[in-house]
Amino acid sequence: MAFLSRSKKLPEGVDPARIPPGQTLTAPDKWPLLHFGPVPTTDIARWDFKVFGAVENPITLDYGELRALPSKEVVADIHCVTGWTRLGDRLSGIMIKEILDRVKPKPVARSGMEHSENGSTASVPLYVSDKYHMLLCHA
């Protein structure tokens, strides 16, 4: 894995507490590209973002409408379940709370299920989305 730092020694000034046990710090000039299956070809003109299910206000937004929502820029450390860590990444996107405030999850809603282009899914408890200030990144 050439994108990982070859040295077990942390760069000067990095607080070891920022790197969880078992994680490997990536080289600062590398970004691991890990995905399941082939990279999909997406026609942005036909792409949409939907929130449906146990919500009061289901929504469907095209890419332009999604990008028009209020955005926020954050600097954050990323810890991937595959074992790599990147420190201090600058990310831009829409706060998940912004979307939740618009769709108004019903009291029975406990988790959000994300569906990918290739059919894979992931489930995230709603309290996690709010507690950890999750971002739907676009840049």
C-alpha positions as CSV (number, residue, x, y, z in Angstrom):
1,M,0.0,0.0,0.0
2,A,2.2,2.8,-1.3
3,F,-0.2,5.5,-0.2
4,L,0.6,4.7,3.5
5,S,3.5,6.4,5.3
6,R,6.4,4.0,5.3
7,S,7.7,5.3,8.6
8,K,6.1,4.2,11.9
9,K,7.4,7.4,13.4
10,L,4.9,10.2,13.3
11,P,5.8,13.5,11.6
12,E,7.0,16.2,14.0
13,G,4.1,18.1,15.6
14,V,1.5,15.4,15.1
15,D,-0.3,14.4,18.4
16,P,-0.3,10.6,18.6
17,A,-3.8,10.8,20.2
18,R,-5.2,11.9,16.8
19,I,-4.4,8.4,15.4
20,P,-6.6,5.6,16.7
21,P,-5.1,2.3,17.6
22,G,-4.5,0.1,14.6
23,Q,-4.7,2.9,12.1
24,T,-1.8,3.8,9.7
25,L,-1.2,7.5,8.9
26,T,-1.3,8.1,5.1
27,A,1.5,9.9,3.4
28,P,0.5,13.6,3.4
29,D,0.6,13.9,-0.4
30,K,-1.5,10.7,-1.0
31,W,-5.2,10.0,-1.0
32,P,-6.2,6.4,-0.8
33,L,-8.7,5.5,-3.5
34,L,-10.7,2.5,-2.3
35,H,-14.1,1.5,-3.7
36,F,-16.2,-1.5,-4.3
37,G,-16.5,-2.6,-7.9
38,P,-16.0,-0.5,-11.0
39,V,-16.1,3.3,-10.7
40,P,-19.6,4.2,-12.1
41,T,-20.0,6.7,-14.9
42,T,-22.6,9.2,-13.7
43,D,-24.6,11.6,-15.8
44,I,-24.9,14.6,-13.5
45,A,-27.9,15.8,-15.6
46,R,-29.8,12.7,-14.6
47,W,-28.4,12.2,-11.1
48,D,-30.7,12.8,-8.1
49,F,-30.6,12.7,-4.3
50,K,-33.6,11.3,-2.6
51,V,-34.7,11.2,1.0
52,F,-37.8,9.0,1.6
53,G,-39.3,6.6,4.1
54,A,-40.1,7.6,7.7
55,V,-40.0,11.4,7.0
56,E,-42.7,14.1,7.0
57,N,-41.3,15.8,3.8
58,P,-39.7,13.4,1.3
59,I,-37.5,15.2,-1.1
60,T,-35.8,14.6,-4.5
61,L,-33.1,17.1,-5.5
62,D,-31.1,17.2,-8.7
63,Y,-27.4,18.0,-8.5
64,G,-27.8,21.7,-8.9
65,E,-30.5,21.9,-6.2
66,L,-28.4,19.8,-3.8
67,R,-25.4,22.1,-4.4
68,A,-27.6,25.2,-3.8
69,L,-28.2,24.1,-0.2
70,P,-26.2,25.9,2.4
71,S,-22.6,24.5,2.5
72,K,-20.0,24.4,5.2
73,E,-16.3,24.0,5.1
74,V,-14.6,21.9,7.8
75,V,-11.1,20.7,8.6
76,A,-11.3,17.1,9.9
77,D,-9.3,14.0,10.5
78,I,-10.5,10.9,8.5
79,H,-10.2,7.4,10.0
80,C,-11.2,4.7,7.4
81,V,-12.5,1.3,8.5
82,T,-9.9,-0.2,6.2
83,G,-7.2,1.0,8.5
84,W,-5.8,4.3,7.1
85,T,-6.0,7.8,8.7
86,R,-5.6,11.2,7.1
87,L,-5.1,14.3,9.2
88,G,-6.4,17.8,8.7
89,D,-8.4,17.4,5.5
90,R,-10.4,20.4,4.2
91,L,-13.9,19.2,3.2
92,S,-16.9,21.1,1.8
93,G,-20.5,20.0,1.8
94,I,-24.0,20.1,3.3
95,M,-24.5,19.3,6.9
96,I,-26.7,16.3,7.3
97,K,-28.6,18.2,10.0
98,E,-29.6,20.7,7.2
99,I,-31.1,17.8,5.2
100,L,-32.8,16.3,8.3
101,D,-34.3,19.7,9.3
102,R,-35.9,19.8,5.8
103,V,-37.3,16.3,5.7
104,K,-38.3,16.1,9.4
105,P,-37.7,12.4,10.3
106,K,-40.7,10.9,12.1
107,P,-40.3,9.7,15.7
108,V,-40.1,6.1,14.5
109,A,-37.0,6.9,12.4
110,R,-33.8,5.7,14.0
111,S,-31.3,5.4,11.1
112,G,-30.6,6.7,7.6
113,M,-29.9,4.1,4.9
114,E,-27.6,5.3,2.2
115,H,-27.8,3.7,-1.2
116,S,-24.9,3.9,-3.7
117,E,-24.8,3.9,-7.5
118,N,-23.6,0.3,-7.5
119,G,-26.3,-1.0,-5.1
120,S,-24.3,-1.2,-1.9
121,T,-25.8,0.3,1.3
122,A,-24.8,1.7,4.6
123,S,-26.9,2.5,7.7
124,V,-26.1,5.4,10.1
125,P,-28.1,6.1,13.3
126,L,-29.7,9.5,13.1
127,Y,-28.2,10.6,16.4
128,V,-24.7,10.0,15.0
129,S,-25.4,12.3,12.1
130,D,-26.3,15.1,14.4
131,K,-23.8,14.4,17.3
132,Y,-20.8,14.2,15.1
133,H,-21.8,17.0,12.7
134,M,-21.7,14.8,9.6
135,L,-21.3,16.3,6.2
136,L,-22.5,15.2,2.8
137,C,-19.3,16.2,1.0
138,H,-19.2,17.6,-2.5
139,A,-15.6,19.0,-2.5
